[in-house]
Each structure stands twice: as C-alpha cells, then as structure tokens.
Amino acid sequence: MGAFYSFGQTDVDQKNEIIEQRVEYLVDNAEESDVDYTTIFEQLSFFYDRPLNLNRAKLIELKELSLLTDFQINNLLSHIEENGKLMTLEELQTIDGFDKSTIQFILPFVKVTSNVDSPQLSFNELLNNGTNQLFVRYQQIIEEKKGFSDITDSALTASPNSRYFGNEARIFTRYKYNYGNYLSFGVTAEKDPGEDFFNGTQKNGFDFYSAHFFLKNQGKIKQLAIGDYQAQFGQGLTFWSGLAFGKSADIMSVKRSAIGLKPYTSVDENLFMRGAGLALKFDKIEVTTFYSRNKVDANIDYSDSTLVQDEVLSITSIQQTGFHRTVNELEDKDAITKQTIGGHLAFMTRKLNIGFTGVFNEINAQFNPNLQVYNQFRNTKSEQTNLGIDYNWIYKNFNFFGEFAQSIEAGKAIVAGALINLDTRLALSVLYRNYDRDFSPIASAGIGENSVNENEKGLYFGIVAKPLNKFTVSAYYDQFVFPWLKYQINAPSNGYQYLAQLTYKPSKKLEMYLRIKERRKGENTDIDLTEGIDYTVYRKQTNYRYNLSYQVSPSIKLKSRVELINSHLEETPTEVGYLIYQDVVYQSLKSPFSFSFRYGIFDTDSYNARIYAYENDVLYAFSIPAYYNRGTRTYLTVRYKIRRGLDVWLRYGLTYYDNVDVISSGLEEIQGNTKSEIKAQIRFKF
C-alpha cells in the first residue's frame, strides 16, 4: 500500500502544482492566448480539498470529476454492486480500465472510506463547515502602449477613438462561498486595461460583474442555478454554453461529457447565461429547464433610418471581445437584449442515456449582417429555435454516443462516435460529424475545425496503446471536408490533421514524450490576380515536440521542451520556427515559499510559424501565449503563504525581441523591443 498511500497524502501546499499539471494536459491543444479555464481549475481544486469517496460517489459526481471515462465509471460502479464497497484504493487495480498510471492520476482527488458523506444543510453546518475565498488581483503591462500615451485635447476631439478612457491596470476580484459540492454562491468583478474605474464612463466601478447561487443534489433537486450559470447538453450541438476541448493526445476527449447546469465564476463576458435554471431528478428521468436574459454587445447599424424611426435597432454583428475602452466600443456595450429559453428531458441509467433538447433564442433587434458568398446561409432572423436528440450507450467494451440537431427552417448537424476498449492496453475512438452549411447554432461546441459548427464533414480515428509497461502510444487522424466556401477560401476545400505521441514514464519522477502533429488546410492564394477569383492553395503545418519532466527532489521539478514548426503554403517558401525553454519549479513541503521560473528562446519566420505554450501563472489565472518573431521569454511566479488562509502571489514576465523595434499595432502598439508584465494577487481563505 505504501506507494499509493504516500502519493495520495501529498501535502496540501502542492495542490496547485498538481492541478496545474492536469489543466495543462487538458489545454495542451489550445491555441488561444487569453482563455479562462477557471471552471476546470475550480472543479479539480474542490475534489483535491474534499476527495470524492468512491464508495459513495454517484454517477454525476464521477462525471464531474472529469478524470474518468464512462467505461471506467461504469466498471467501478458495477464492481461495487457485485463485490461490495472498496476496502483500499489498491483494489482499483482489479477493475477493468484502472491500471497503475490511471490510479496515480486520480489519487489526489479520490478516497475510499465507509463513512457517510451526505450533507446536512443546517445554518450552523453552513456557517461552521463552509469555505469562503476572496481574491484580489492586479496586473499591468509596464511599457506604455499607444492607447495610453499623451495626446492634446484638440487631437483627441478630432479623433475620439485614438486613446483609451481608462488606465493600464487590469483589476480582478472575486468572493466565493462553498459548502462541499452542494452549495456555492459568489460575486466576480473585472476591469480590463483601458476601461474606466469608478470615474468617467464607468461610475459603477468594475466594467463587468457576475454573481451566482448554485444548489445541487438536494432531494429531487439535482441542480438549481440562479444568476450567472452555464448549460451544457449532449455532444454540444443543440446547446452548449462555455468552453469545450478539441482534439488532443487524449483520444477519449472527443466525446463531450455534459453535466447540465453549473455555476459561472469566470470573467469571459460572453460564454454564460444570466437568469435561472432548474434540473429535477425522478428516478431514471431528469428534467431541466433554463431561462436567460442578458445584455450583449453589438455593432449598431445607424444607416437603416426606417428602423431607427421605429425605435428598432439594426445590428450588423454581435461583439465578443468584452472590451469597453473607446467611444466606439462603449457604443456597442449592452446594445441589445438576448433571451434564451430551453429545456432538456433525459432518460438516464448507468449504461444508457437518451436526451431531448429544445432551445429558443431571441434578440430585440433586426439582424443585418454583411453577408457574402461564403456566409450567405447563416441565420439573419431575430428569432431562432433548435431541437436535438442525444444518446450515450455502454455495451460491453463499447461506448456509443452522438447527437442530432436541427435548426428550424434551416439545416441540421450530426455527431456519431464510439469509444472502444479492446484490452487494458488498447483503446480506440472514432467519430463522424456532418454540419450543414445552413445549420445555425445558438450556442454550440461540437468537435470540428471551424470556429462555428457549420459547413463541415469529418471522420476521426484515435488509438492509445501501451505495448510495454513504461511506454504509451497515442495517435489520431482526422479527415475533414468543407463542402461550401469559407472565410478567405473561395472554393470548397478539404484537409486533414494527425497527431502521434510516444510517452515514456520509467518512474514517478521522470516522464518524457515525443510528438509530431500535422495539419493541412486550404487558403486563398497570395498571388494578386488581375482577373478571375482567387484559387485555393494548401498550407501544411507540422509541429515536432520533445518534452521532459523530471522530479529532481521532493521540492524541485525540472520541465524542458524543444518544439519545431514548419509552415508551408503552396507557391511560397517554407516558414520555420522553434521554441526551447527550461522550467524550474520549487515546491517545498516545509517552506511557505514556492516559485515557478522559465527561460525560453524562440525564433520564427512569421506569425504563421508561431508556437503556443502553456505558462504557470498565479492561482486561477491562465496564460497560453503565442511565441513568434525572435527573442527570449522569461517569467517568475512566486507564491508566499503568509499564514493559514492568507496567500500572496507575485509574477513578472519579460519578452525581449531582437528583430523588431515596434511591438503590436494600433492602440496596442509599444515603441521598443521589450514587453513586460507585473501581476500581484492575494487570497483570503476562511
């Protein structure tokens, strides 16, 4: 029992590093620099603080853990039914699908005990055993951006959008109360750089406020959400608010694991619902209803005088940035009201789930987008209804899943897939998707190459094999077709993507992997044509990566990476880039002080050869920047535990470029070749 027990009893001061490793693994395929993964981090943080009792865990709780497949969950519950409660965590090794690496992966978040963990939501219980957390964070780019530089009053009057209203600071604060996994409520607020703060255009302080109340697993009430929340069903086609992961070395992640309603505590100003939702459970039947009424940003079209006279707004697009720093951005703020009402009816057993989803969406404006040939089939109505049916069926070693969605008076979308466990050392995944060019998502997050689930067909195959105890092979191949035109592609096109990774883990201290990932997609030619339309050429991008992680001592961990990229567009020279970095992580069991340091060098021929890499940050902040041009990147993140319940984080990051003397453009332009950022955060936990 020794090896398992010592790993599971990791000191709580190492919690953040363990969770960051899980988050980094999940977001490894992400290619966005400012994505908020707070919800994922919070979920793992909760289960670290209060490990899930596998003997008492319900199906929904095991799904919320987000670390187990439906196969593993089904086999675990079947084992307990047939053999009684688990006596020790080592017993997991006797269950199909639970090898040593899987058990070590979940150990910090689970436990085995015969104790009853049922909640008693009395006032004294909530007062004495609940957890309160208050975060305050400040961050700022040190170098002056053009949008913050001095300007004369006359010049600003002549060009009112040439400067930001507010100062350079990004300020974030959040209070949240939790009682176990059953009750939470809280408030989140944020001001972006350039936005006013308690003055000028923003008299109410922060530009963005969010609040939630969430109750779960109380009698017939499975979930109750009031305020800001997210709703996710099926495979993400009919309705899915929020983020969902794409293709990665984890081939099982192509299947969505929807959990219905969940509280929203992030600061993305678009990916949430504002209103209320309720999920009730009656034996094998679950009924979910939800309603949202939210102000959203939009570009107003003042040229339509008829609508202006009738006091009906006309908009050309809905804004997604969440920035309100200039005159134009403030004109777009909360321009229209969006209402969404829907429901989900499901028949659920451990092996079979069938769900029906219906969603109606309405905006109080006339939608007049700038339609072009490629997007002429998109919805332009103020009202929209989508219906869908989803399923999930476990039969022996097969897990079949899928969803069919239909936009009323428009197109349809289909996803169908299967996860197959052929052996404890071999698993397969397959997924087919078909999104019509006139399918009109309200909020969707199905697997695909497009940012919107439309105009795409694809077939995906994945495999993970463990030929030897210390080796794991993961790979997938995805072939896709775009039957209609796309943005900057003036013809139907196709492409593929594949990934192959070999992981070697001889011990708990050492892990390394080699990876190759390649994608081929079409683009319009760069050649200027005097006559005719642009023809399609194909860009092939290949990434090569070597990654090593070594635990030098209980306190020191080294992480190294070398990544190369070749980006080749037909008729043009190949663009090349590389990134090399070394991380040093210090996390002592005895010291209140810990840090994460990186030094990296990079050189890319262009933005097309950019390389993304996850960076450790202060708690609940996330950074996946794109490394491009030529230079060095250094950051140091320090955490100091002042006393129990009081932690401070400081972070300094510096990017130095030796081939440019102007960074970025427009109001974000920096004169010089360095860009540095400071960040400070304090957390009170009581």
Secondary structure, 3 states (H helix, E strand, C coil): CHHHHHHHCCCHHHHHHHHHHHHHHHCCCCCCCCCCCHHHHHHHHHHHHCCEECCCCCHHHHHHCCCCCHHHHHHHHHHHHHHCCCCCHHHHHHCCCCCHHHHHHHHHHEECCCCCCCCCCCHHHHHHHCEEEEEEEEEEECCCEHHHCCCCHHHHHHCCCCCCCCCCCEEEEEEEEEECCCEEEEEEEEECCCCCCCECCECCCCCEEEEEEEEEEECCEEEEEEEEEEEECCCCCCCECCCCCCCCCCHHHHCCCCCEEEECCCCCCCCCEEEEEEEEEECCEEEEEEEEEEEECEEECCCCHHHHHCCCEEEEEECCCCCCCCHHHHHHCCCEEEEEEEEEEEEECCCEEEEEEEEEEEECEEECCCCCCCCCCCCCCCEEEEEEEEEEEEECCEEEEEEEEEECCCCEEEEEEEEEEEECCEEEEEEEEEECCCCCCCCCCCCCCCCCCCCEEEEEEEEEEEEECCEEEEEEEEEEEECCCECCECCCEEEEEEEEEEEECCCCCEEEEEEEEEEEEEEECCCCCCCCCCCEEEEEEEEEEEEEEEECCCCEEEEEEEEEEEEEECCCCCEEEEEEEEEEEEECCCCCEEEEEEEEEEEECCHHHCEECCECCCCCCCECCEECCEEEEEEEEEEEEEECCEEEEEEEEEEEECCCCEECCHHHCEECCEEEEEEEEEEEEC
